[in-house]
Amino acid sequence: MRLDGRRRSGNIDDRRSSGSGRAIGIGGGILGLIIVAGLTLLQGGSLGDVINNVMGSQQSAPQATAYRETEEDKQLADFASVILAGTEDVWTRIFREQGWGEYEAPKMVLFHGAVQSGCGQATSQVGPFYCSADKTVYLDLDFLKEMQTQIGGSGDFAYAYVIAHEVGHHVQNLLGILPEVHGKMQGLPEKEANQLSVRLELQADYFAGVWGCTDNKMFNSIEPGDMEEALDVAGKIGDDYLQKKAYGREMPESFNHGRSEWRVRWLNKGLQSCNPAGGDTFSVPYGQF
């Protein structure tokens, strides 16, 4: 990505030095989450149980040494700040153009190992996440570094996609989509709740693509190979891909983010269209994404 001269966000809350070190638990990074989630769902647990079990597996774990920032960490923190600023600029413009009112930018908390969020205690094993309670994106920079070693995906635009996806959930929150869908999920059987979760995640992928497309129009930021990096990573964080990697098979009834091909398709739709109004994943028959 071309990011020279781009501004940094003023909405970064750096808590990396305030934690108690790297939490050690079942597995690590996104694959650790899949292992815990899969076991929970196979035992009849709910989405809430998944989060509780992931957090519980970490809370009782021993702690590693205190955090010390490396040069790579400094560069990634600076990169995250630039990308967050880009989402602020893009979504401010889009909200005004669409008549959605003024865009309220989210905060981004950088943490290491574990963090207290408005949605409760969380660890790095959960991966990057958005908390609607405090309108904040939470990111452990180690996740970006582990993308290469754990799922074989990397690149600056791929990292930007991860951040933009979480900001996409913030956009859903501001538009009322996120609370409405979460409300519906509460009273549904597990399978149907998972399907709504998939729709939310695919729409966040689409919004991430819209951000990338619009950011490029505003700042000429995308270089050759950038889109391919992001699409490659989207294909490697689909539920089917991760479950096969963890278990050797897929479990469609427990999908809550969507198949790899679906995630790639909706991210690419956003990247190609730049149209914020074109991401209606809720009117498409399930499984035909």
MIFI-900866 format. One record per residue: x, y, z of N, C-alpha, C, O, CB in turn. Coordinates in steps of 0.02 Angstrom, whole numbers, plus 32768, in hexadecimal, padded with zeros to 4 digits. Glycine has a CB too. Layout:
N
XYZXYZXYZXYZXYZ ...
//
This chain:
289
802A7FC48000800080008000802C803E80008062803F801C7FD18000803D 801380737FE0803580B47FE1801980DC801C7FE080F3801A802C80DB7F9D 804180E3804F802A8104808C8056813F80A0804A815D80D4802680D280C5 8087814F807880B481868089808D81C8808F806581D9806580EC818D8055 809B81EB80C5807B822C80CF8035822A80EA8016825E80F4807B8250808F 801B81EE80F67FD681E881107FD581F9815A800581ED817E7FBB81A08104 7F9E821581707F98822981B67F8C81EC81E47F7781B781CD7F5E825B81BF 7F9B81F582237F8E81C282567F4D81D3827A7F3A820D827F7FC981BD8288 7F2D81A082947EEE81AA82B97EFC81C382FF7F2D81B0831F7EC6816982BB 7ECF81ED83187ED28204835D7EA781D9838A7E9D81EA83C57EBD824B8362 7E8E81A183707E60817683977E80813583AC7E5E810383B67E228168836E 7EC3813583B37EE780FA83C97EF280FC84157F09812E84307F2B80F483A4 7EE180C684367EEE80BD847D7F1F808384847F0C8049847E7EAB80B084A6 7F5E809384917F93806184937F9A804584DA7FB3806785067FD6807E847B 7F83800884E47F867FE885257FB77FAE85277FB47F8385537F417FD0853A 7FE57FAC84F880117F7284F3803E7F6A853080507F328542803C7F7784B5 80507FA0854F807D7F9C858980577F9785CB80767F91860080A97FD8858B 80157F9885C97FEE7F9786077FD67F52861A7FBB7F4886507FB37FC58600 7FE07F2185ED7FCA7EDD85FB7FFD7EB8862480307ED486387FBC7EB885BB 7FF07E78862F801D7E4F865880417E1B863080587DE9864B7FF77E2D868F 80487E2785EF806E7DF885C680437DCF859880067DD7859780957DCC85F2 80627DA4857480417D7A8542801E7D3F8563803F7D17858480727D62850E 7FDE7D39855A7FBA7D0185797FC77CC185527FCA7CC285147F6F7D10857C 7FCE7C8B85757FDB7C4A85567F9E7C1E85607F877C168598801C7C298572 7F847C00852B7F497BD685327F497B9F84FE7F7D7B8884E87F0A7C00852C 7F0D7B8A84EA7F067B5584B87F187B7184747EF47B9C845A7EBF7B3784B8 7F4D7B5984577F617B7284157F767BBA84197F8E7BD1844D7F297B6A83E3 7F6D7BDE83E27F7F7C2583E07F5F7C4583A47F537C2583727FCA7C2E83E0 7F517C8583A97F367CAA83727EF47C8D835A7ECE7C7183807F677CAC8339 7EE87C9583187EA67C8282FD7E9A7C3782FE7E617C2283057EA07C9C82B7 7ECF7C0F82F77EC57BC782FA7EB37BB083407E8C7B8183487F047BA382E2 7ECE7BD183727EBB7BC183B77E727BCE83C27E507BA783E37EE57BE983E8 7E597C0583A77E127C1683AD7DE77BE1838B7DB47BCD83A77E047C5B838F 7DFB7BCB83507DD47B99832C7DD17B5883537D9C7B3883567DF27B8C82E7 7E097B4483737E097B0683997DD97B0B83D37DB07ADE83DD7E507AF783B3 7DDD7B4183FA7DB07B4984337D687B4F841C7D3C7B2F84397DC47B87845C 7D5B7B7683E87D177B8083D07CFA7B3F83B67CC07B2F83C57D167BB58398 7D217B1A83907D087ADC83747CF57AAA83AA7CC07A8A83A67D3A7ABE8346 7D207AA283DB7D127A7484127CD37A8984377CAA7A5E844A7D4D7A718442 7CCA7AC984427C8F7AE284667C507AD4843F7C1F7ABC845B7C967B2D8474 7C517AE383FE7C157ADA83D67C047A9083CD7BC97A7E83CD7C1E7AFA8391 7C377A6683C77C2A7A1E83C17C0B7A0284007BE779D083FE7C6B79F983B2 7C187A2384397BFB7A0D84787BB77A2D84867B9C7A2584BD7C2B7A1C84B1 7B9C7A5084547B5A7A6D845B7B5A7AB384797B257ACB848D7B317A428484 7B947AD3847B7B987B1684987B7D7B4B84687B737B3E842D7BDF7B2684AB 7B727B8784847B597BBF845D7B917BED844A7BCB7BE3845D7B237BE48484 7B817C2184227BB37C5384127BCF7C7484507C0B7C8284547B967C8883E3 7BA47C8184817BBC7C9F84BF7BEC7C7084E37C1D7C8785017B817CAF84EC 7BDD7C2F84E17C0A7BFF85007C4E7BFE84DE7C817BF584FF7BEB7BB984FE 7C4E7C08849D7C8D7C0A84797CBA7C4184957CF47C3584A57C827C15842D 7C9E7C7D849A7CC57CB684B37CDC7CA984FA7D157CB6850C7C9D7CF784AE 7CAE7C9085247CBF7C84856A7CF67C5085707D237C5885997C827C6D8590 7CF37C1B85487D267BE7854B7D697BFF85327D9D7BED854E7D0F7BAB8524 7D687C2784FD7DA77C4384E47DC87C6E85197E037C6985267D9C7C6C84A3 7D9E7C9A85377DBA7CC7856A7DCE7CA085A77E027CAE85C57D877CFC857D 7DA67C6E85BB7DB57C4885F67DF57C2085EE7E1B7C19861E7D7D7C1A8607 7E017C0685B37E3E7BDF85A87E7C7C0985AF7EB27BF085BF7E3D7BBF8563 7E747C4B85A47EAC7C7885A97EB37C9585EF7EEB7C9F86067EA57CAF8578 7E7B7CA286117E7F7CC486517EA37C9A86857EC37CB686B27E3A7CD58669 7E9F7C5886807EBF7C2D86B07F067C1B869C7F277BF486BF7E977BEF86B9 7F1E7C3786657F5F7C23864B7F977C4D866A7F8A7C8586817F617C2A85FF 7FD47C32866B800C7C598684801D7C928655800B7C90861A80497C2C868E 80407CC3866F80517CFE8647809A7CFD863480C57CE6865A80407D3D866E 80A87D1685F980ED7D1A85E2810B7D5B85FB80EE7D7E862480F17D168594 81477D6B85E381697DA785FA81467DE685E3811D7DE485B581B17DA785E1 81567E1D860481377E5D85F481467E7285AC81787E5E858F814E7E938625 81197E9A8590811E7EAE854A81587EDF854081617F0E856780DD7ECD8533 817E7ED3850C81B37F0184F681AA7F0E84AB81AB7EDF848381FA7EE58506 81A17F4B849981947F5C845381D27F52842882097F678439817D7FA4844D 81C87F3183EF81FD7F2883BE81F67F5B838681C37F7F838381FC7EE083A2 82277F5F835C82237F8D832381E97F7982F581C77FA482D982657F8E82FD 81DF7F3882EC81A77F2182C381657F3682E281377F4B82BE81A97ED582BC 81607F32832481237F48834681167F92833B80DD7FA7832F81287F398391 814B7FBB833E8144800383338128801082ED80FC803A82E481888027833C 81427FEC82BD812C7FF6827880E37FDF826F80BC8000824C81597FCF8247 80D07FA8828F808C7F90828A805A7FBE82AD80237FC9829680867F4982A7 80707FDA82E680448009830A8039804882E08002806282DD8063801B834E 806E805F82C08068809A8295803B808A825A801280B3824680AE80B1827D 8044804F823D801B803982057FD1803782197FA6804F81F480327FF481EC 7FC2801982537F7D8014826A7F5E805982737F23806382657F797FED82AB 7F868088828B7F6D80CC82957F5C80EE82537F2A8111824D7FA080F682BB 7F8680E282217F7A80FF81DE7F3C80E081BF7F13810381A27FB780F481B0 7F35809F81C57EFA807D81A97EBA809481CC7E8880A081AB7F01803181AE 7EBC8099820E7E8180B182327E6F80F7821B7E34810782127E8D80B0827E 7EA1812282127E94816681F97E73816381B47E47818B81A47ED4818F81F6 7E8A8134818A7E6C812C81487E238118814C7DFA813081257E9380F98121 7E1380EB817B7DCC80D981827DA38114819A7D69811C81867DC5809E81B4 7DC0813E81C37D9D817A81DB7D8D81A981A07D5581C2819A7DC8819F8210 7DBF81B481767DB681E1813D7D8381C5810C7D5781E980F37DF881ED811A 7D89818480FE7D5C816580CD7D14816380E67CE7817780C27D74811E80BD 7D09814B81237CC58143813B7CA58186814C7C67818C81497CC481168178 7CCD81B8815D7CB181FC81667C93821581247C5D823181237CE7822D8180 7CB8820A80EE7CA0821F80AC7C6281F780987C31821380817CD782168078 7C6581B480A17C2E818A808C7BEF819A80B37BB9819F80957C4181418095 7BF481A380F47BB881B2811C7B9881F381047B5A81F781007BCB81B88167 7BC0822580F57BA4826480DD7B84825C80987B4E8276808C7BDB829980DA 7BA58237806C7B8B822E80297B4B820580297B1E821080007BBF820D7FFD 7B4781D580577B0C81A980597AD381C680837A9C81AA80867B2081668076 7AE081FF80A37AAC821D80CE7AA281F6810E7A6B81F6812A7A6C822180A9 7AD681D581267AD281AD81637AE381D581A27AE881B981D87B008171815E 7AED8216819B7B00823F81D47B4C824381DA7B71823081AD7AE282238214 7B63825B82137BAA8262821F7BC7822082387BAB81FE82627BB8829A8253 7BFF820E821C7C2181D082307C4481D982737C6A8209827C7C5481BB81F9 7C3781AC82A07C5881AC82E27C8F817782E07C81813C82E07C25819E831C 7CCD818E82DF7D05815F82D87D0D813483177D02814C834E7D46818682CA 7D2180F6830E7D2D80CB83487D7280D983667D9D80F683457D2780818335 7D7C80C383A37DBE80C283C17DE0808183AB7DBE805183987DBB80C7840F 7E21807F83AE7E46804083A57E75803783E07E9F806283ED7E6D80408362 7E6D800084037E9A7FEF843A7ECE7FBD84217EBC7F8784087E727FD28476 7F0D7FCE84297F437F9F841C7F557F7E845E7F637FA1848F7F817FC383FB 7F547F3D84607F647F1A849E7F937EE084917FA17ECF84587F247F0184C0 7FAB7EC484C77FD87E8A84C17FC47E5684F47FC67E62853080227E9F84CB 7FB07E1C84DC7FA07DE585087F597DE4851F7F347DB585107FCC7DE68543 7F447E1685457F007E1985607EEB7E6185687F157E8E856F7EFC7DF285A3 7EA97E6C85697E907EB0856E7E4A7EAF858D7E257E7F85847E8F7ED38529 7E3A7EE385B17DF67EEC85CB7DD07F18859A7DE27F5285907DF67F0B8613 7D9C7EFD857B7D747F23854B7D307F3285687D1E7F19859E7D6D7EFC8509 7D097F5A85457CC57F68855A7C997F2B85567C627F2A85727CA87F9F8531 7CB17EF785337C8C7EB8852D7CA77E82855B7C937E4885577C8E7EA084E5 7CD67E9685887CF27E6685B77D3C7E5B85AB7D5B7E7A857F7CCE7E2585B2 7D597E2F85D47DA07E1E85CE7DAB7DF5858F7D847DC785817DB87DF8860C 7DDF7E05856A7DEE7DE0852C7E387DD485287E607DF985457DD57E0684EE 7E4C7DA285037E927D9384F87EA17D9584AD7E747D9784837EA67D4F8516 7EE17D94849E7EF67D9684587EDE7D5A84317EDB7D5C83F47F417D9B8453 7ECD7D2484537EB77CE784317E767CF2840C7E677CCF83DB7EAF7CAE8463 7E4E7D2384227E0F7D3284017E1C7D5183BC7DF17D4F83917DE47D60842C 7E577D6F83B37E667D9283757E4C7DD983777E2E7DED83A97E487D6D8339 7E567E0183427E3A7E4583407DEE7E4283487DCE7E15832D7E4D7E6982FE 7DD27E71836C7D8A7E7183757D707EB783807D947EE583937D767E4483B0 7D2F7EBF83727D0D7EFF837D7CDB7EF683B57CB57EC683B67CE97F17833C 7CDC7F2483E57CAC7F24841C7C7B7F5D84127C8E7F9784137CD17F2A8461 7C3C7F4C84087C097F8083FC7BFA7FA6843C7BE27FDF84397BC97F6083E1 7C067F8884777BF67FAA84B57C1E7FE984BF7C05801B84DA7C027F7A84EF 7C5E7FE884AA7C87802484B07C9E8040846D7CC8806D84697CC4801584DB 7C81802484367C91803B83F37CDC803E83E67CF7807183D17C72808083E7 7CFC800583F37D45800283F07D5C7FC383CC7D407F8D83D67D6380048436 7D8F7FCA83A37DB17F9283837DED7F8083AF7E137FAC83C47DC77FA48339 7DF57F4083BC7E2C7F2883E67E5B7EFE83BA7E457ED283957E127EFE8423 7E9C7F0D83BF7ECD7EEB83937F0D7EDD83B97F2D7F0B83D37EDC7F168355 7F207E9E83BC7F637E8B83D27F8D7E8583937F7E7E5D83677F627E4783FB 7FC17EAE838E7FEA7EB08351800A7E6D8341801C7E608308801F7EE58357 80117E428373802E7E00836680027DD88336801B7DAD831280367DD983A7 7FC17DE783347F957DC483057FAC7DD082BD7FAC7DA282957F4D7DDB830E 7FBF7E0E82AE7FD67E1C826A80157DF6825A801E7DDD82227FE17E688261 80427DF1828B80807DCC828080737D81827980967D5F825480B17DD982B9 80407D69829D80317D21829B80087D0C825E80027CD18250800C7D0E82DA 7FED7D3D823A7FC77D2B81FE7FF27D0281CE7FD97CD481AE7FAE7D6A81DC 80327D1481C9805E7CF0819B806D7CAA81B480687C7A818E80A07D178192 807E7CA381F480917C62820F80567C338219805E7BF6821380B67C6B824F 801B7C4F82297FE27C24823A7FB47C1581FF7F9A7BDE81FA7FBB7C448271 7FAB7C4681D37F7E7C38819A7F9F7C4681567F7F7C3D81227F407C6381A1 7FDE7C5B815780027C6481187FEB7C9F80F07FEB7C9D80B37FFC7C2880EF 7FD77CD581127FC17D1180F07FE07D4F810E7FE67D55814B7F757D1780F1 7FF57D7D80E480147DBA80FD80117DF080C87FF57DE68092805D7DAD8113 802F7E2A80D7802F7E6280A9800A7E9D80C77FDB7E9480ED800F7E4F8066 80217EDA80B780047F1480D77FB97F1D80C97F947F3180F680297F5280C2 7FA47F0E808C7F5C7F15807E7F337EDE809F7EF97EE980B17F507F158032 7F527EA480A87F317E6E80CD7F277E8381167EF27E7781337F597E2C80C9 7F5A7EA281337F547EBB81787F1F7EF2817B7EF77EF581AA7F987ED68191 7F1F7F1D81497EED7F5381477EA67F3681437E787F5081627EFA7F82810C 7E9D7F01811E7E5C7EE081187E437EC8815B7E087ECF816B7E607EA580E7 7E707EAB81847E5D7E9381C67E427ECD81F07E0E7EC582117E9A7E7381EA 7E647F0681EF7E4D7F4082157E0C7F5C81F87DDD7F6B821D7E837F778215 7E097F6181B67DCE7F7C81957D907F5181A07D587F6A81A47DDA7F85814A 7D9A7F0F81A67D627EE281B57D447EF281F97D077EF582007D797E9881B3 7D6F7EFC822B7D557F0D826E7D337F51826D7D007F5A828F7D8E7F0C82A2 7D4E7F8182487D2D7FC282417CEB7FB9821D7CBB7FDE82297D5B7FF4821B 7CE77F8881F17CA87F7881D07C727F6682027C377F7881F87CB17F3F819E 7C847F4382377C547F34826B7C3E7F74828F7C047F7A82A47C717F02829E 7C6B7FA382957C597FE482B37C27800882877BF7802682A07C98801082BE 7C31800682467C01802482187BBD800382207B8A802582217C1A801E81CF 7BBC7FC182257B7D7F9D82317B5C7FB582717B1F7FBC82757B897F508233 7B847FC082A37B6A7FD782E47B4A801C82DD7B13802782F67BA27FD98319 7B6D804A82BB7B52808D82B37B12808E828A7AE680B782957B8780BA8291 7B0D8060825A7AD1805C82307A98803582507A62803182337AE3803C81ED 7AA38019828A7A707FF482AD7A6A7FAB82997A407F8782B37A2F801582A3 7A957F96826B7A927F5182527AAA7F2082887A8A7EED82957ABC7F498212 7AE27F3082A77B007F0382D87AD37EF683147AC77EBC83257B437F1F82EF 7AB87F2983357A8C7F1B836E7A4C7EF7835A7A337ECD83807A7B7F5C8391 7A317F06832079F47EE483097A017E9A830079D97E70831679DA7F0382C8 7A377E8A82DE7A467E4382D07A597E1E83107A437DE5831A7A7F7E3D829C 7A807E3D833A7A927E1E837A7A547E1083A47A4F7DDD83C57AC37E4A83A1 7A247E3E83A079E57E3383C479C07DF783AA79A57DD083D279B97E7083BF 79BE7DEE8369799C7DB5834B79C07D74835C79A07D40836679987DBD82FF 7A027D76835F7A287D39836C7A1B7D1C83B17A207CE083BB7A727D488365 7A097D4883E17A017D31842679CB7CFC842D79D17CCF845779F17D6C8452 79957D018406795E7CD2840E795C7C9983DC792A7C7583D8791F7CF7840A 79927C9183B779917C5F838279B97C20839679E67C2483C079AE7C7C8342 79A97BE7837779D27BAC837F7A197BBA83657A247BE7833D79B37B6F835A 7A487B93837E7A8F7B9E836E7A9C7BA383227AC07BD0830C7AB97B67838B 7A807B7582FC7A8E7B7482B47A767BB482937A9A7BD182697A6C7B388294 7A3A7BCB82A47A1F7C0882857A457C46829D7A4F7C74827679D57C0F8295 7A597C4682DC7A817C7F82F57AC47C8282D17ADB7CB982C07A8B7C788341 7AE27C4982C67B217C4782A17B1A7C64825A7B457C8782417B3C7BFF829D 7AE17C54823B7AD67C6C81F77AD07CB881F57AE77CD881C57A977C4C81D9 7AB17CD582277AAE7D1E822B7AF37D3B82377B047D70821C7A7E7D348262 7B1A7D1982607B5F7D2F826C7B877D30822B7BAD7D5F821E7B817D02829F 7B7E7CFC82027BA07CF981C17B8D7D3681967BB87D5481777B8E7CB8819C 7B4E7D4681957B377D80816D7B587DC181857B6C7DEA815D7AEA7D868171 7B5D7DC981C77B7E7E0481E27BC77E0681CD7BE07E3B81B97B797E04822E 7BE97DCE81D17C307DCC81C17C3D7DD981777C6C7DFC81657C4E7D8981D5 7C137DBE814C7C1B7DC981057C0E7E1380F37C307E2F80C87BEC7D9C80DC 7BDE7E3181157BD37E7881097C0E7EA281217C207ED481007B927E8F812B 7C2C7E8F81597C687EB281707CA17EAA813E7CC87ED881357C7D7E9981B6 7CA67E70811F7CD77E6780EA7CC97E9680AF7CF67EB580947CD77E1D80D1 7C8A7E9B809E7C777EC880677C897F1080787CA57F33804E7C2B7EC28058 7C787F2680B47C897F6A80C97CD47F7580C97CEC7FAC80B97C6D7F78810F 7CFB7F4180DB7D447F4780D77D5A7F53808F7D877F7B80827D667F0880F4 7D397F3080617D497F3A801A7D367F8080027D5B7F9F7FDC7D267F067FF0 7CFD7F9880187CE77FDC80067D19800F80217D2A803F7FFE7CA17FEB8023 7D318004805E7D65803080797DA28030804C7DBB806580397D79801B80C0 7DBB7FF4803A7DF77FEF80117DEF80127FCE7E1C80367FB87E0A7FA88006 7DB680077FAE7DA980267F6D7DA680727F737DC380967F4A7D67800C7F51 7D83808B7FA67D7C80D37FAF7DBD80F47FC57DCE812B7FAE7D4580E27FE1 7DE280D17FF07E2380EB80067E5280F37FCA7E7881237FC67E4380BC803A 7E4E80C37F9C7E7880C77F617E6481037F357E8F81247F197E7480877F39 7E23810F7F2F7E0C81487F087E22818B7F287E3381BA7F057DC081477F01 7E22818C7F6A7E3481CA7F8C7E7F81D57F917E96820E7F8D7E1781C97FD1 7EA5819F7F997EED81A67FA77F1B81807F787F5881817F817EFA81907FED 7EFF815D7F467F2781347F197F5481057F417F9181027F367F5281627EEB 7F3680E17F6E7F5C80B97F9F7F6B80727F8A7F9B80547FA37F3680B87FDE 7F4480567F5C7F4C800F7F4B7F8180067F147F7F80277EE07F0A7FF27F34 7FAF7FD97F227FE47FC87EF37FD77F837ED57FAE7F5D7EEF80297FC97F16 7FF87F727E9D7FF07F307E807FFD7EF97EB380307EFB7ED6801E7F277E43 7FD27EC97EB67FD97E917EE47FB57E9A7F277FAC7E6A7F4B80217E867EF1 7FA27ED87F377F817EE57F777F3F7EC07F7D7F327E9E7FAF7F767F2F7F80 7F147EC67F4B7ED37EA67F4F7EDB7E5A7F547EB57E397F787EA87EB87F12 7F0B7E3F7F317F167DF77F337F297DE17F797F157DAB7F907F4C7DE37F00 7F517E0A7F9C7F657DFA7FE17F277DF5800E7F207DC580357F957E2F7FFC 7EFC7E2680097EC07E2780347E917DEE80237E777DCD80507E9C7E6A802D 7E877DE17FE37E5A7DAB7FCF7E777D677FE47E517D397FF57E4F7DAC7F83 7EB87D607FE27ED87D227FF77ECC7D1680417EBB7CDE80557F247D247FE9 7ED47D4A806A7EC77D4380B27E7E7D3580BF7E6E7D0C80EA7EDE7D8280D7 7E517D57809B7E097D4B80A47DF97D0180987DCE7CE480B97DDF7D778075 7E1C7CE380687E117C9D80587E2C7C6E808D7E197C3480917E2F7C8D8017 7E5A7C8880B67E797C5E80E97E5D7C69812F7E757C4A815F7EC37C6B80EA 7E2A7C9381357E097C9C81767DBF7C8981717D977C9C819C7E117CE4818F 7DAE7C65813C7D6A7C4881387D647C0F81697D957BEE81797D5B7C3180F0 7D277C0381827D1D7BCE81B37D327B8A81987D507B6281BC7CD37BCC81C8 7D227B7C81597D337B3A813E7D7E7B30813B7D977AFA814C7D147B3280F8 7DA37B6381267DEC7B5E81217E0A7B5181667E347B25816E7E0A7B9E8102 7DF57B7981987E127B7481DA7DFF7B3381FD7E287B1582207DFD7BAF8205 7DC17B1D81F37DAC7ADE82127DD27AA381F47DE57A7582187D617AD4820A 7DDC7AA481B37E027A6E81937E4A7A6E81AC7E697A3A81B47E007A758146 7E657AAA81B77EA97AB081CF7EAF7A9682177EE17A7782297EC17AF981CB 7E7B7AA2823F7E7C7A8E82857E677A46828F7E837A2382B97E507ABC82AD 7E347A2F82697E1779ED82757E1C79BC823A7E12798082427DCF79F58286 7E2C79D781FF7E2E79AC81C47DEA79A681A37DE3798181727E47796981D7 7DB879C981BC7D7579C9819E7D517A0A81AF7D677A2F81DB7D4B798B81B7 7D1B7A18818B7CF47A5481987CB37A4281BB7C9A7A0A81B47CE67A7A8157 7C997A7281E17C5A7A6882067C2C7AA381F57C2A7AD3821B7C677A638253 7C087A9F81BE7BDF7AD781A67BAD7AF181D97B9D7B2D81D97BBA7AC38169 7B947AC582057B627ADC82367B807B0D82687B5B7B3282897B457A9F825B 7BC27B0D826F7BE27B3A829F7C027B77827E7C237B9E82A07C157B1482C6 7BFA7B7F823C7C157BBA821B7BF87BF9823A7BBB7BFE82447C077BB881CE 7C227C2A824A7C097C6B82607C2A7CA6823D7C1A7CDF824B7C117C7282AA 7C597C97820F7C777CCC81E67C6D7CC0819B7C6F7CEF81737CC27CD081F4 7C617C8281887C547C7381427C8C7C4C81207CC57C4D81367C497CB2811D 7C7A7C2B80EA7CAB7C0780C27CDE7C3780A47CD17C72809A7C887BDE808A 7D187C1B80957D4D7C4380777D367C6480367D437C9F802B7D8A7C178069 7D157C3E800B7D007C5A7FCB7CCE7C927FD47CCD7CC27FAD7CE17C237F9F 7CA47C8E80097C747CC480167C987D03802D7C897D3A80167C417CAD804B 7CC87CFA80597CED7D3480737D147D57803B7D157D9480377D1C7D1F80AC 7D347D2F80117D587D4B7FD87D287D717FAA7D377DA87F947D7D7D147FB1 7CEF7D537F9D7CC07D717F6D7CA57DB47F877CA27DE57F617C857D417F60 7C937DB87FC77C767DF67FE17CAA7E2C7FEB7C9C7E677FE07C527DE98022 7CE67E197FFE7D1C7E4A80027D2A7E667FBC7D327EA37FB47D5C7E2B8020 7D2E7E3A7F8B7D3C7E507F477D047E7B7F2B7D117EAB7F057D477E147F1A 7CC57E6C7F3C7C8D7E957F267C967EDD7F3F7C8C7F0C7F197C4A7E797F40 7CA87EE47F7D7CB37F277F987CEE7F4A7F787CEB7F867F697CBE7F237FE2 7D237F257F6C7D5F7F427F4D7D507F5A7F067D6C7F8C7EF07D977F0F7F4B 7D257F377EE37D177F487E9D7CE17F7D7E967CE17FA37E657D027F0A7E78 7CB37F807EC67C797FAC7EBD7C807FF17EDD7C6880227EC27C3D7F8B7ED9 7CA17FF57F167CA580337F3D7C60804A7F557C5880827F6D7CC5806B7F13 7C2E801F7F4F7BE980337F5E7BD5801C7FA37BCB7FE07FAE7BB980157F2A 7BCF804A7FD47BBF803580187B798018801F7B6B7FF580507BC580708046 7B4D80257FEF7B09800D7FF37B007FC97FD37AC87FAE7FD17ADA803F7FD3 7B357FAC7FBA7B2F7F6D7F957B3F7F2E7FBC7B477EF97F9F7B5B7F6F7F5A 7B447F347FFE7B597EFC80267B227EDA804E7B2C7EC980887B8E7F118055 7AE77ED280307AB07EB280537AB87E6680537AA37E4480257A6C7EC68033 7AD87E4C80877AE27E04808C7AA67DE180AD7AA67DA480B47B217DF580B3 7A737E0880C07A3C7DEB80E57A017DD680B979D57DB280CF7A237E1D8119 7A017DED807B79CB7DDA804D79DF7DA1801F79B67D887FF879B67E168024 7A1E7D8C80247A377D547FFA7A267D12801E7A347D0C80597A847D5A7FED 7A097CE17FFA79FC7CA080197A3C7C8380367A717C85801779DD7C707FE6 7A377C6880737A727C4F80947A937C17806B7A717BEA80527A617C3780DB 7AD47C1C80657AF97BEB803E7B027BFE7FF67B267BDC7FD17AD77BA98041 7AE27C357FE07AE97C4C7F9B7B107C8E7F977B057CB67F6A7AA47C557F7A 7B3C7C987FC67B627CD67FCA7B957CDC7F927BB97D0D7F8E7B847CDC800C 
//
